[in-house]
Amino acid sequence: MKIINWALIFIVIILPFSIRNHLQSIEQEHTQEQIVLYDGAVRAAVQDAAFSLRLNEDQKMESRYESGKKIRANKERAIEAFYQTLFNNVGIGEDEVAQGVLKRYIPVLAVVDYDGLWIYTSDSFMNKDGEKENRQVWRSKMPFAYADNLGNSVSFTLDDYVYAYDAGDKQWFEGKREDVAAQVNYGIPILNDPDKFDQIRRTTIIDVVQSNLEHYINSYNQYARSLGIGYTFTLPRIDQEEWNNTIDDVGVLSFIQGMPIGSNYYNNYALGGSRLVKRTAIYGYIRDGVKIYYRESDHYGGTIIEKFTSEREAALAGYFPGTR
């Protein structure tokens, strides 16, 4: 058999595999680009949402409390900011159909308020026309409540302010831990030990957040199935350090799960505290003829060519992340 014939046979056998591998490589590259895009969009969305928690219509509410953590959380503004930033950053700011599709993969949004947890998730009800309707609504606020074996109960906050019920006196007290401890006649043991108080306070708040998130994410599966989504939504594993950071301040938690990207599913969550949010400037430079960008905190010594509000904005302008 002539060499040309062997070559043709080789091409016929190898070419399909080569094409398939090339297409898979392209798909993987596109998938990775989408993941990076959504990671940045989710982070930006939850940061904007957390920042918006402090934006009250009545500016007097901003500083009326003694505690820096005790704010009047503007949860409606936060949700609006979350979706607006998310949609704009993934390029569907004007596409209501695409927005509706993306929302299907967001089982819950949560606001950790000063004295309780708010959950924003889908619910079914009958509208004024007697038709069944499903839309996202706020669930009732869940307090950070604790009860001891003596019948006493304490509602915690994100600091040492408490709402306590003395079972012996059958009275409610309110104030800082040490002040309430001095007022109750029969005593509430955990109020007398600052270290134990803080340990139980943190554990209680995390338990309230975890249990409610798990409940509402699991409950979302029934609605998801009615939309034809076969993915099973579950509370992702979040390490203890992140949970502790979550309850240090009023903030927002968001979850995106089961969204098809290529042959994979996109799953992510983001946590953002209202006082921890700072919009870091992104600076663009030219180095060796290449457009690069650095965060303001990196203190790169070149001449600033352009300034951006996000890394995505810099990337869209043709800049690449700089390295030392």
Buried (B, 14 or more C-beta within 10 A) or exposed (E): EEEEEEEEEEEEEEEEEEEEEEEEEEBEEEBEEBBEBBEBBBBBBBBBBBBBBBEBEEEEEEEEEEEEBBBBBBBEBBBBBBBBBBBBBBEBBEEEEBBEEBBBBBBBBBBBBBBBBBBBBBBEEEEEEEEEEEEBEBBEEBBBBBEEEEEBBBBBBBBBBBBBBBBEBEEEBEBBBEBBBEBBEEEBEBBBEEEEBBEBBBBBBBEBBBEBBEBBBBBBBEBBEEEEBEBEBBBEEBEEEEBEBBBBBBBBBBBBBBBEBBEBEBBBBBBBBBBBBEEEBBBBBEEEEEBBBBBBEEEBEEEEBBEBEBBBBBBEBEBEEBEE
